[in-house]
Amino acid sequence: MRTYDGLSVVLTEKLHELYGLTPGTAEYRRIERLLGQYCYEAEEYLSVAELRLLKGTLSISGRAWQRYKAAFVAGIPPEANNA
């Protein structure tokens, strides 16, 4: 998944999921944290050009990108919730 296409797919799926949830719910926060994790992965594995293209393609603003990353840092990693 650490390719442009892989990250594009998972981010698209999770954004679609997020838009169907009520903000502030536990599931909404879990998906936000997961999106944040994917944002960090995208920054690590994609070139600057690919990252810019990804954000533009998904219409993710810089502010939303930072919010997802902050949610990931502030919360327990999503995988820990599955235990």
PDB file with one MODEL, atoms N, CA, C and O in Angstrom:
MODEL        1
ATOM      1  N   MET A   1       0.822  -1.188   0.000  1.00  0.00           N
ATOM      2  CA  MET A   1       0.000   0.000   0.000  1.00  0.00           C
ATOM      3  C   MET A   1       0.870   1.258   0.000  1.00  0.00           C
ATOM      4  O   MET A   1       0.325   2.357  -0.098  1.00  0.00           O
ATOM      5  N   ARG A   2       2.155   1.150   0.102  1.00  0.00           N
ATOM      6  CA  ARG A   2       3.004   2.327   0.212  1.00  0.00           C
ATOM      7  C   ARG A   2       3.340   2.925  -1.150  1.00  0.00           C
ATOM      8  O   ARG A   2       4.418   3.487  -1.346  1.00  0.00           O
ATOM      9  N   THR A   3       2.427   2.798  -2.064  1.00  0.00           N
ATOM     10  CA  THR A   3       2.565   3.407  -3.374  1.00  0.00           C
ATOM     11  C   THR A   3       1.487   4.470  -3.507  1.00  0.00           C
ATOM     12  O   THR A   3       0.543   4.525  -2.718  1.00  0.00           O
ATOM     13  N   TYR A   4       1.644   5.304  -4.509  1.00  0.00           N
ATOM     14  CA  TYR A   4       0.636   6.339  -4.746  1.00  0.00           C
ATOM     15  C   TYR A   4      -0.744   5.706  -4.893  1.00  0.00           C
ATOM     16  O   TYR A   4      -1.700   6.139  -4.249  1.00  0.00           O
ATOM     17  N   ASP A   5      -0.849   4.686  -5.736  1.00  0.00           N
ATOM     18  CA  ASP A   5      -2.150   4.056  -5.983  1.00  0.00           C
ATOM     19  C   ASP A   5      -2.728   3.434  -4.720  1.00  0.00           C
ATOM     20  O   ASP A   5      -3.918   3.582  -4.441  1.00  0.00           O
ATOM     21  N   GLY A   6      -1.894   2.742  -3.960  1.00  0.00           N
ATOM     22  CA  GLY A   6      -2.370   2.096  -2.740  1.00  0.00           C
ATOM     23  C   GLY A   6      -2.861   3.108  -1.720  1.00  0.00           C
ATOM     24  O   GLY A   6      -3.925   2.935  -1.126  1.00  0.00           O
ATOM     25  N   LEU A   7      -2.088   4.159  -1.520  1.00  0.00           N
ATOM     26  CA  LEU A   7      -2.492   5.184  -0.561  1.00  0.00           C
ATOM     27  C   LEU A   7      -3.732   5.927  -1.046  1.00  0.00           C
ATOM     28  O   LEU A   7      -4.596   6.288  -0.247  1.00  0.00           O
ATOM     29  N   SER A   8      -3.819   6.150  -2.334  1.00  0.00           N
ATOM     30  CA  SER A   8      -4.995   6.815  -2.889  1.00  0.00           C
ATOM     31  C   SER A   8      -6.265   6.004  -2.618  1.00  0.00           C
ATOM     32  O   SER A   8      -7.303   6.560  -2.260  1.00  0.00           O
ATOM     33  N   VAL A   9      -6.169   4.703  -2.793  1.00  0.00           N
ATOM     34  CA  VAL A   9      -7.330   3.829  -2.568  1.00  0.00           C
ATOM     35  C   VAL A   9      -7.759   3.849  -1.105  1.00  0.00           C
ATOM     36  O   VAL A   9      -8.936   4.060  -0.812  1.00  0.00           O
ATOM     37  N   VAL A  10      -6.828   3.636  -0.186  1.00  0.00           N
ATOM     38  CA  VAL A  10      -7.222   3.561   1.230  1.00  0.00           C
ATOM     39  C   VAL A  10      -7.704   4.919   1.744  1.00  0.00           C
ATOM     40  O   VAL A  10      -8.651   4.987   2.527  1.00  0.00           O
ATOM     41  N   LEU A  11      -7.056   5.994   1.304  1.00  0.00           N
ATOM     42  CA  LEU A  11      -7.519   7.315   1.738  1.00  0.00           C
ATOM     43  C   LEU A  11      -8.910   7.614   1.192  1.00  0.00           C
ATOM     44  O   LEU A  11      -9.750   8.164   1.905  1.00  0.00           O
ATOM     45  N   THR A  12      -9.158   7.261  -0.059  1.00  0.00           N
ATOM     46  CA  THR A  12     -10.485   7.470  -0.647  1.00  0.00           C
ATOM     47  C   THR A  12     -11.539   6.690   0.119  1.00  0.00           C
ATOM     48  O   THR A  12     -12.600   7.226   0.439  1.00  0.00           O
ATOM     49  N   GLU A  13     -11.257   5.434   0.413  1.00  0.00           N
ATOM     50  CA  GLU A  13     -12.214   4.597   1.147  1.00  0.00           C
ATOM     51  C   GLU A  13     -12.502   5.164   2.532  1.00  0.00           C
ATOM     52  O   GLU A  13     -13.661   5.251   2.939  1.00  0.00           O
ATOM     53  N   LYS A  14     -11.456   5.548   3.257  1.00  0.00           N
ATOM     54  CA  LYS A  14     -11.642   6.053   4.628  1.00  0.00           C
ATOM     55  C   LYS A  14     -12.297   7.428   4.641  1.00  0.00           C
ATOM     56  O   LYS A  14     -13.080   7.723   5.543  1.00  0.00           O
ATOM     57  N   LEU A  15     -11.993   8.278   3.654  1.00  0.00           N
ATOM     58  CA  LEU A  15     -12.678   9.579   3.577  1.00  0.00           C
ATOM     59  C   LEU A  15     -14.163   9.381   3.313  1.00  0.00           C
ATOM     60  O   LEU A  15     -15.001  10.067   3.898  1.00  0.00           O
ATOM     61  N   HIS A  16     -14.481   8.445   2.434  1.00  0.00           N
ATOM     62  CA  HIS A  16     -15.891   8.149   2.153  1.00  0.00           C
ATOM     63  C   HIS A  16     -16.590   7.650   3.419  1.00  0.00           C
ATOM     64  O   HIS A  16     -17.717   8.049   3.712  1.00  0.00           O
ATOM     65  N   GLU A  17     -15.922   6.788   4.155  1.00  0.00           N
ATOM     66  CA  GLU A  17     -16.455   6.288   5.426  1.00  0.00           C
ATOM     67  C   GLU A  17     -16.660   7.432   6.417  1.00  0.00           C
ATOM     68  O   GLU A  17     -17.696   7.518   7.075  1.00  0.00           O
ATOM     69  N   LEU A  18     -15.668   8.302   6.514  1.00  0.00           N
ATOM     70  CA  LEU A  18     -15.720   9.410   7.468  1.00  0.00           C
ATOM     71  C   LEU A  18     -16.891  10.334   7.175  1.00  0.00           C
ATOM     72  O   LEU A  18     -17.576  10.781   8.095  1.00  0.00           O
ATOM     73  N   TYR A  19     -17.124  10.623   5.904  1.00  0.00           N
ATOM     74  CA  TYR A  19     -18.199  11.547   5.528  1.00  0.00           C
ATOM     75  C   TYR A  19     -19.577  11.003   5.895  1.00  0.00           C
ATOM     76  O   TYR A  19     -20.531  11.773   6.014  1.00  0.00           O
ATOM     77  N   GLY A  20     -19.695   9.702   6.074  1.00  0.00           N
ATOM     78  CA  GLY A  20     -20.977   9.111   6.453  1.00  0.00           C
ATOM     79  C   GLY A  20     -21.200   9.024   7.954  1.00  0.00           C
ATOM     80  O   GLY A  20     -22.249   8.559   8.397  1.00  0.00           O
ATOM     81  N   LEU A  21     -20.224   9.465   8.742  1.00  0.00           N
ATOM     82  CA  LEU A  21     -20.314   9.352  10.201  1.00  0.00           C
ATOM     83  C   LEU A  21     -20.627  10.692  10.851  1.00  0.00           C
ATOM     84  O   LEU A  21     -20.395  11.751  10.267  1.00  0.00           O
ATOM     85  N   THR A  22     -21.150  10.633  12.049  1.00  0.00           N
ATOM     86  CA  THR A  22     -21.420  11.834  12.832  1.00  0.00           C
ATOM     87  C   THR A  22     -20.127  12.294  13.501  1.00  0.00           C
ATOM     88  O   THR A  22     -19.492  11.529  14.227  1.00  0.00           O
ATOM     89  N   PRO A  23     -19.738  13.555  13.254  1.00  0.00           N
ATOM     90  CA  PRO A  23     -18.514  14.059  13.893  1.00  0.00           C
ATOM     91  C   PRO A  23     -18.575  13.943  15.413  1.00  0.00           C
ATOM     92  O   PRO A  23     -19.610  14.176  16.036  1.00  0.00           O
ATOM     93  N   GLY A  24     -17.439  13.577  15.985  1.00  0.00           N
ATOM     94  CA  GLY A  24     -17.343  13.477  17.433  1.00  0.00           C
ATOM     95  C   GLY A  24     -17.606  12.095  17.998  1.00  0.00           C
ATOM     96  O   GLY A  24     -17.307  11.839  19.164  1.00  0.00           O
ATOM     97  N   THR A  25     -18.161  11.199  17.192  1.00  0.00           N
ATOM     98  CA  THR A  25     -18.417   9.844  17.690  1.00  0.00           C
ATOM     99  C   THR A  25     -17.106   9.074  17.768  1.00  0.00           C
ATOM    100  O   THR A  25     -16.106   9.471  17.169  1.00  0.00           O
ATOM    101  N   ALA A  26     -17.116   7.996  18.492  1.00  0.00           N
ATOM    102  CA  ALA A  26     -15.915   7.174  18.641  1.00  0.00           C
ATOM    103  C   ALA A  26     -15.447   6.643  17.281  1.00  0.00           C
ATOM    104  O   ALA A  26     -14.248   6.626  17.003  1.00  0.00           O
ATOM    105  N   GLU A  27     -16.367   6.220  16.452  1.00  0.00           N
ATOM    106  CA  GLU A  27     -16.002   5.684  15.136  1.00  0.00           C
ATOM    107  C   GLU A  27     -15.411   6.786  14.247  1.00  0.00           C
ATOM    108  O   GLU A  27     -14.466   6.541  13.497  1.00  0.00           O
ATOM    109  N   TYR A  28     -15.961   7.978  14.332  1.00  0.00           N
ATOM    110  CA  TYR A  28     -15.446   9.120  13.573  1.00  0.00           C
ATOM    111  C   TYR A  28     -14.009   9.406  13.986  1.00  0.00           C
ATOM    112  O   TYR A  28     -13.145   9.598  13.130  1.00  0.00           O
ATOM    113  N   ARG A  29     -13.747   9.435  15.281  1.00  0.00           N
ATOM    114  CA  ARG A  29     -12.396   9.698  15.780  1.00  0.00           C
ATOM    115  C   ARG A  29     -11.439   8.578  15.381  1.00  0.00           C
ATOM    116  O   ARG A  29     -10.273   8.838  15.084  1.00  0.00           O
ATOM    117  N   ARG A  30     -11.921   7.334  15.373  1.00  0.00           N
ATOM    118  CA  ARG A  30     -11.081   6.205  14.969  1.00  0.00           C
ATOM    119  C   ARG A  30     -10.673   6.339  13.497  1.00  0.00           C
ATOM    120  O   ARG A  30      -9.516   6.110  13.145  1.00  0.00           O
ATOM    121  N   ILE A  31     -11.616   6.706  12.657  1.00  0.00           N
ATOM    122  CA  ILE A  31     -11.321   6.863  11.232  1.00  0.00           C
ATOM    123  C   ILE A  31     -10.394   8.065  11.013  1.00  0.00           C
ATOM    124  O   ILE A  31      -9.510   8.011  10.157  1.00  0.00           O
ATOM    125  N   GLU A  32     -10.585   9.143  11.773  1.00  0.00           N
ATOM    126  CA  GLU A  32      -9.678  10.289  11.678  1.00  0.00           C
ATOM    127  C   GLU A  32      -8.247   9.893  12.026  1.00  0.00           C
ATOM    128  O   GLU A  32      -7.301  10.305  11.355  1.00  0.00           O
ATOM    129  N   ARG A  33      -8.095   9.093  13.074  1.00  0.00           N
ATOM    130  CA  ARG A  33      -6.749   8.634  13.460  1.00  0.00           C
ATOM    131  C   ARG A  33      -6.142   7.769  12.363  1.00  0.00           C
ATOM    132  O   ARG A  33      -4.955   7.887  12.057  1.00  0.00           O
ATOM    133  N   LEU A  34      -6.947   6.910  11.781  1.00  0.00           N
ATOM    134  CA  LEU A  34      -6.463   6.052  10.704  1.00  0.00           C
ATOM    135  C   LEU A  34      -6.047   6.895   9.494  1.00  0.00           C
ATOM    136  O   LEU A  34      -5.015   6.636   8.875  1.00  0.00           O
ATOM    137  N   LEU A  35      -6.853   7.898   9.168  1.00  0.00           N
ATOM    138  CA  LEU A  35      -6.484   8.804   8.082  1.00  0.00           C
ATOM    139  C   LEU A  35      -5.162   9.494   8.387  1.00  0.00           C
ATOM    140  O   LEU A  35      -4.322   9.658   7.501  1.00  0.00           O
ATOM    141  N   GLY A  36      -4.979   9.895   9.636  1.00  0.00           N
ATOM    142  CA  GLY A  36      -3.726  10.525  10.038  1.00  0.00           C
ATOM    143  C   GLY A  36      -2.536   9.603   9.838  1.00  0.00           C
ATOM    144  O   GLY A  36      -1.472  10.032   9.391  1.00  0.00           O
ATOM    145  N   GLN A  37      -2.724   8.345  10.170  1.00  0.00           N
ATOM    146  CA  GLN A  37      -1.653   7.363   9.968  1.00  0.00           C
ATOM    147  C   GLN A  37      -1.306   7.268   8.482  1.00  0.00           C
ATOM    148  O   GLN A  37      -0.131   7.230   8.117  1.00  0.00           O
ATOM    149  N   TYR A  38      -2.316   7.229   7.638  1.00  0.00           N
ATOM    150  CA  TYR A  38      -2.075   7.158   6.196  1.00  0.00           C
ATOM    151  C   TYR A  38      -1.420   8.436   5.677  1.00  0.00           C
ATOM    152  O   TYR A  38      -0.604   8.383   4.757  1.00  0.00           O
ATOM    153  N   CYS A  39      -1.769   9.580   6.260  1.00  0.00           N
ATOM    154  CA  CYS A  39      -1.132  10.844   5.871  1.00  0.00           C
ATOM    155  C   CYS A  39       0.366  10.789   6.165  1.00  0.00           C
ATOM    156  O   CYS A  39       1.187  11.195   5.342  1.00  0.00           O
ATOM    157  N   TYR A  40       0.709  10.284   7.344  1.00  0.00           N
ATOM    158  CA  TYR A  40       2.130  10.148   7.684  1.00  0.00           C
ATOM    159  C   TYR A  40       2.827   9.185   6.735  1.00  0.00           C
ATOM    160  O   TYR A  40       3.951   9.444   6.306  1.00  0.00           O
ATOM    161  N   GLU A  41       2.176   8.080   6.404  1.00  0.00           N
ATOM    162  CA  GLU A  41       2.774   7.120   5.480  1.00  0.00           C
ATOM    163  C   GLU A  41       2.982   7.750   4.109  1.00  0.00           C
ATOM    164  O   GLU A  41       4.013   7.539   3.471  1.00  0.00           O
ATOM    165  N   ALA A  42       1.996   8.527   3.660  1.00  0.00           N
ATOM    166  CA  ALA A  42       2.117   9.186   2.357  1.00  0.00           C
ATOM    167  C   ALA A  42       3.307  10.137   2.355  1.00  0.00           C
ATOM    168  O   ALA A  42       4.068  10.181   1.388  1.00  0.00           O
ATOM    169  N   GLU A  43       3.470  10.894   3.428  1.00  0.00           N
ATOM    170  CA  GLU A  43       4.598  11.823   3.510  1.00  0.00           C
ATOM    171  C   GLU A  43       5.939  11.100   3.523  1.00  0.00           C
ATOM    172  O   GLU A  43       6.941  11.618   3.030  1.00  0.00           O
ATOM    173  N   GLU A  44       5.948   9.907   4.089  1.00  0.00           N
ATOM    174  CA  GLU A  44       7.189   9.145   4.179  1.00  0.00           C
ATOM    175  C   GLU A  44       7.563   8.474   2.858  1.00  0.00           C
ATOM    176  O   GLU A  44       8.736   8.440   2.486  1.00  0.00           O
ATOM    177  N   TYR A  45       6.573   7.944   2.154  1.00  0.00           N
ATOM    178  CA  TYR A  45       6.869   7.097   1.000  1.00  0.00           C
ATOM    179  C   TYR A  45       6.666   7.748  -0.362  1.00  0.00           C
ATOM    180  O   TYR A  45       7.164   7.227  -1.360  1.00  0.00           O
ATOM    181  N   LEU A  46       5.959   8.862  -0.437  1.00  0.00           N
ATOM    182  CA  LEU A  46       5.712   9.488  -1.733  1.00  0.00           C
ATOM    183  C   LEU A  46       6.645  10.664  -1.963  1.00  0.00           C
ATOM    184  O   LEU A  46       7.131  11.284  -1.017  1.00  0.00           O
ATOM    185  N   SER A  47       6.886  10.958  -3.219  1.00  0.00           N
ATOM    186  CA  SER A  47       7.661  12.149  -3.553  1.00  0.00           C
ATOM    187  C   SER A  47       6.784  13.373  -3.292  1.00  0.00           C
ATOM    188  O   SER A  47       5.572  13.255  -3.111  1.00  0.00           O
ATOM    189  N   VAL A  48       7.407  14.539  -3.276  1.00  0.00           N
ATOM    190  CA  VAL A  48       6.665  15.783  -3.048  1.00  0.00           C
ATOM    191  C   VAL A  48       5.599  15.961  -4.132  1.00  0.00           C
ATOM    192  O   VAL A  48       4.477  16.374  -3.840  1.00  0.00           O
ATOM    193  N   ALA A  49       5.947  15.653  -5.363  1.00  0.00           N
ATOM    194  CA  ALA A  49       5.003  15.788  -6.475  1.00  0.00           C
ATOM    195  C   ALA A  49       3.821  14.821  -6.312  1.00  0.00           C
ATOM    196  O   ALA A  49       2.670  15.200  -6.525  1.00  0.00           O
ATOM    197  N   GLU A  50       4.114  13.579  -5.936  1.00  0.00           N
ATOM    198  CA  GLU A  50       3.041  12.595  -5.733  1.00  0.00           C
ATOM    199  C   GLU A  50       2.146  12.996  -4.569  1.00  0.00           C
ATOM    200  O   GLU A  50       0.927  12.834  -4.631  1.00  0.00           O
ATOM    201  N   LEU A  51       2.747  13.514  -3.519  1.00  0.00           N
ATOM    202  CA  LEU A  51       1.979  13.940  -2.351  1.00  0.00           C
ATOM    203  C   LEU A  51       1.040  15.089  -2.718  1.00  0.00           C
ATOM    204  O   LEU A  51      -0.132  15.085  -2.341  1.00  0.00           O
ATOM    205  N   ARG A  52       1.552  16.056  -3.444  1.00  0.00           N
ATOM    206  CA  ARG A  52       0.730  17.182  -3.895  1.00  0.00           C
ATOM    207  C   ARG A  52      -0.402  16.696  -4.791  1.00  0.00           C
ATOM    208  O   ARG A  52      -1.536  17.160  -4.671  1.00  0.00           O
ATOM    209  N   LEU A  53      -0.098  15.764  -5.688  1.00  0.00           N
ATOM    210  CA  LEU A  53      -1.111  15.199  -6.571  1.00  0.00           C
ATOM    211  C   LEU A  53      -2.178  14.453  -5.775  1.00  0.00           C
ATOM    212  O   LEU A  53      -3.370  14.569  -6.057  1.00  0.00           O
ATOM    213  N   LEU A  54      -1.740  13.690  -4.781  1.00  0.00           N
ATOM    214  CA  LEU A  54      -2.674  12.931  -3.951  1.00  0.00           C
ATOM    215  C   LEU A  54      -3.637  13.860  -3.215  1.00  0.00           C
ATOM    216  O   LEU A  54      -4.849  13.645  -3.230  1.00  0.00           O
ATOM    217  N   LYS A  55      -3.098  14.878  -2.581  1.00  0.00           N
ATOM    218  CA  LYS A  55      -3.943  15.836  -1.855  1.00  0.00           C
ATOM    219  C   LYS A  55      -4.922  16.519  -2.803  1.00  0.00           C
ATOM    220  O   LYS A  55      -6.093  16.698  -2.468  1.00  0.00           O
ATOM    221  N   GLY A  56      -4.442  16.901  -3.987  1.00  0.00           N
ATOM    222  CA  GLY A  56      -5.306  17.561  -4.963  1.00  0.00           C
ATOM    223  C   GLY A  56      -6.382  16.634  -5.501  1.00  0.00           C
ATOM    224  O   GLY A  56      -7.542  17.027  -5.634  1.00  0.00           O
ATOM    225  N   THR A  57      -6.000  15.419  -5.805  1.00  0.00           N
ATOM    226  CA  THR A  57      -6.951  14.442  -6.340  1.00  0.00           C
ATOM    227  C   THR A  57      -8.068  14.149  -5.338  1.00  0.00           C
ATOM    228  O   THR A  57      -9.231  14.002  -5.712  1.00  0.00           O
ATOM    229  N   LEU A  58      -7.695  14.067  -4.065  1.00  0.00           N
ATOM    230  CA  LEU A  58      -8.676  13.751  -3.025  1.00  0.00           C
ATOM    231  C   LEU A  58      -9.342  14.999  -2.443  1.00  0.00           C
ATOM    232  O   LEU A  58     -10.218  14.900  -1.584  1.00  0.00           O
ATOM    233  N   SER A  59      -8.922  16.162  -2.915  1.00  0.00           N
ATOM    234  CA  SER A  59      -9.454  17.447  -2.419  1.00  0.00           C
ATOM    235  C   SER A  59      -9.303  17.580  -0.910  1.00  0.00           C
ATOM    236  O   SER A  59     -10.221  18.026  -0.221  1.00  0.00           O
ATOM    237  N   ILE A  60      -8.142  17.191  -0.407  1.00  0.00           N
ATOM    238  CA  ILE A  60      -7.856  17.325   1.024  1.00  0.00           C
ATOM    239  C   ILE A  60      -7.072  18.621   1.213  1.00  0.00           C
ATOM    240  O   ILE A  60      -5.986  18.782   0.658  1.00  0.00           O
ATOM    241  N   SER A  61      -7.623  19.534   1.991  1.00  0.00           N
ATOM    242  CA  SER A  61      -6.931  20.797   2.252  1.00  0.00           C
ATOM    243  C   SER A  61      -5.749  20.553   3.181  1.00  0.00           C
ATOM    244  O   SER A  61      -5.683  19.535   3.869  1.00  0.00           O
ATOM    245  N   GLY A  62      -4.828  21.492   3.188  1.00  0.00           N
ATOM    246  CA  GLY A  62      -3.694  21.400   4.103  1.00  0.00           C
ATOM    247  C   GLY A  62      -4.149  21.355   5.551  1.00  0.00           C
ATOM    248  O   GLY A  62      -3.564  20.648   6.372  1.00  0.00           O
ATOM    249  N   ARG A  63      -5.194  22.110   5.863  1.00  0.00           N
ATOM    250  CA  ARG A  63      -5.728  22.134   7.224  1.00  0.00           C
ATOM    251  C   ARG A  63      -6.301  20.775   7.619  1.00  0.00           C
ATOM    252  O   ARG A  63      -6.063  20.301   8.730  1.00  0.00           O
ATOM    253  N   ALA A  64      -7.058  20.144   6.713  1.00  0.00           N
ATOM    254  CA  ALA A  64      -7.638  18.823   7.011  1.00  0.00           C
ATOM    255  C   ALA A  64      -6.525  17.787   7.159  1.00  0.00           C
ATOM    256  O   ALA A  64      -6.582  16.935   8.046  1.00  0.00           O
ATOM    257  N   TRP A  65      -5.522  17.859   6.298  1.00  0.00           N
ATOM    258  CA  TRP A  65      -4.377  16.933   6.353  1.00  0.00           C
ATOM    259  C   TRP A  65      -3.711  17.008   7.724  1.00  0.00           C
ATOM    260  O   TRP A  65      -3.425  15.987   8.348  1.00  0.00           O
ATOM    261  N   GLN A  66      -3.469  18.237   8.180  1.00  0.00           N
ATOM    262  CA  GLN A  66      -2.840  18.436   9.492  1.00  0.00           C
ATOM    263  C   GLN A  66      -3.748  17.963  10.628  1.00  0.00           C
ATOM    264  O   GLN A  66      -3.266  17.423  11.623  1.00  0.00           O
ATOM    265  N   ARG A  67      -5.054  18.163  10.481  1.00  0.00           N
ATOM    266  CA  ARG A  67      -5.999  17.717  11.509  1.00  0.00           C
ATOM    267  C   ARG A  67      -5.984  16.193  11.634  1.00  0.00           C
ATOM    268  O   ARG A  67      -6.009  15.663  12.745  1.00  0.00           O
ATOM    269  N   TYR A  68      -5.944  15.492  10.512  1.00  0.00           N
ATOM    270  CA  TYR A  68      -5.891  14.026  10.560  1.00  0.00           C
ATOM    271  C   TYR A  68      -4.601  13.558  11.221  1.00  0.00           C
ATOM    272  O   TYR A  68      -4.608  12.631  12.031  1.00  0.00           O
ATOM    273  N   LYS A  69      -3.496  14.208  10.867  1.00  0.00           N
ATOM    274  CA  LYS A  69      -2.219  13.842  11.481  1.00  0.00           C
ATOM    275  C   LYS A  69      -2.238  14.114  12.981  1.00  0.00           C
ATOM    276  O   LYS A  69      -1.731  13.311  13.764  1.00  0.00           O
ATOM    277  N   ALA A  70      -2.818  15.235  13.383  1.00  0.00           N
ATOM    278  CA  ALA A  70      -2.909  15.562  14.814  1.00  0.00           C
ATOM    279  C   ALA A  70      -3.781  14.552  15.546  1.00  0.00           C
ATOM    280  O   ALA A  70      -3.488  14.192  16.686  1.00  0.00           O
ATOM    281  N   ALA A  71      -4.853  14.091  14.901  1.00  0.00           N
ATOM    282  CA  ALA A  71      -5.726  13.082  15.520  1.00  0.00           C
ATOM    283  C   ALA A  71      -4.956  11.786  15.742  1.00  0.00           C
ATOM    284  O   ALA A  71      -5.129  11.121  16.763  1.00  0.00           O
ATOM    285  N   PHE A  72      -4.110  11.433  14.787  1.00  0.00           N
ATOM    286  CA  PHE A  72      -3.308  10.220  14.934  1.00  0.00           C
ATOM    287  C   PHE A  72      -2.329  10.352  16.087  1.00  0.00           C
ATOM    288  O   PHE A  72      -2.202   9.438  16.902  1.00  0.00           O
ATOM    289  N   VAL A  73      -1.638  11.480  16.162  1.00  0.00           N
ATOM    290  CA  VAL A  73      -0.646  11.699  17.215  1.00  0.00           C
ATOM    291  C   VAL A  73      -1.318  11.741  18.588  1.00  0.00           C
ATOM    292  O   VAL A  73      -0.777  11.216  19.560  1.00  0.00           O
ATOM    293  N   ALA A  74      -2.484  12.359  18.667  1.00  0.00           N
ATOM    294  CA  ALA A  74      -3.166  12.540  19.949  1.00  0.00           C
ATOM    295  C   ALA A  74      -3.825  11.272  20.468  1.00  0.00           C
ATOM    296  O   ALA A  74      -4.027  11.124  21.673  1.00  0.00           O
ATOM    297  N   GLY A  75      -4.159  10.365  19.574  1.00  0.00           N
ATOM    298  CA  GLY A  75      -4.912   9.187  19.988  1.00  0.00           C
ATOM    299  C   GLY A  75      -4.095   7.918  19.976  1.00  0.00           C
ATOM    300  O   GLY A  75      -2.923   7.904  19.601  1.00  0.00           O
ATOM    301  N   ILE A  76      -4.743   6.865  20.394  1.00  0.00           N
ATOM    302  CA  ILE A  76      -4.146   5.540  20.358  1.00  0.00           C
ATOM    303  C   ILE A  76      -4.173   5.075  18.914  1.00  0.00           C
ATOM    304  O   ILE A  76      -5.190   5.254  18.244  1.00  0.00           O
ATOM    305  N   PRO A  77      -3.102   4.489  18.406  1.00  0.00           N
ATOM    306  CA  PRO A  77      -3.117   3.988  17.030  1.00  0.00           C
ATOM    307  C   PRO A  77      -4.325   3.087  16.791  1.00  0.00           C
ATOM    308  O   PRO A  77      -4.669   2.277  17.651  1.00  0.00           O
ATOM    309  N   PRO A  78      -4.980   3.220  15.620  1.00  0.00           N
ATOM    310  CA  PRO A  78      -6.192   2.453  15.323  1.00  0.00           C
ATOM    311  C   PRO A  78      -6.047   0.947  15.517  1.00  0.00           C
ATOM    312  O   PRO A  78      -7.009   0.293  15.921  1.00  0.00           O
ATOM    313  N   GLU A  79      -4.870   0.375  15.241  1.00  0.00           N
ATOM    314  CA  GLU A  79      -4.691  -1.069  15.387  1.00  0.00           C
ATOM    315  C   GLU A  79      -4.898  -1.512  16.829  1.00  0.00           C
ATOM    316  O   GLU A  79      -5.352  -2.631  17.069  1.00  0.00           O
ATOM    317  N   ALA A  80      -4.577  -0.668  17.778  1.00  0.00           N
ATOM    318  CA  ALA A  80      -4.721  -1.022  19.189  1.00  0.00           C
ATOM    319  C   ALA A  80      -6.182  -1.181  19.580  1.00  0.00           C
ATOM    320  O   ALA A  80      -6.491  -1.873  20.551  1.00  0.00           O
ATOM    321  N   ASN A  81      -7.079  -0.552  18.840  1.00  0.00           N
ATOM    322  CA  ASN A  81      -8.504  -0.656  19.148  1.00  0.00           C
ATOM    323  C   ASN A  81      -9.088  -2.003  18.737  1.00  0.00           C
ATOM    324  O   ASN A  81     -10.171  -2.379  19.185  1.00  0.00           O
ATOM    325  N   ASN A  82      -8.377  -2.717  17.893  1.00  0.00           N
ATOM    326  CA  ASN A  82      -8.876  -4.020  17.408  1.00  0.00           C
ATOM    327  C   ASN A  82      -8.515  -5.157  18.358  1.00  0.00           C
ATOM    328  O   ASN A  82      -8.963  -6.286  18.158  1.00  0.00           O
ATOM    329  N   ALA A  83      -7.730  -4.888  19.371  1.00  0.00           N
ATOM    330  CA  ALA A  83      -7.287  -5.939  20.286  1.00  0.00           C
ATOM    331  C   ALA A  83      -8.366  -6.348  21.253  1.00  0.00           C
ATOM    332  O   ALA A  83      -8.146  -7.225  22.088  1.00  0.00           O
TER     333      ALA A  83
ENDMDL
END
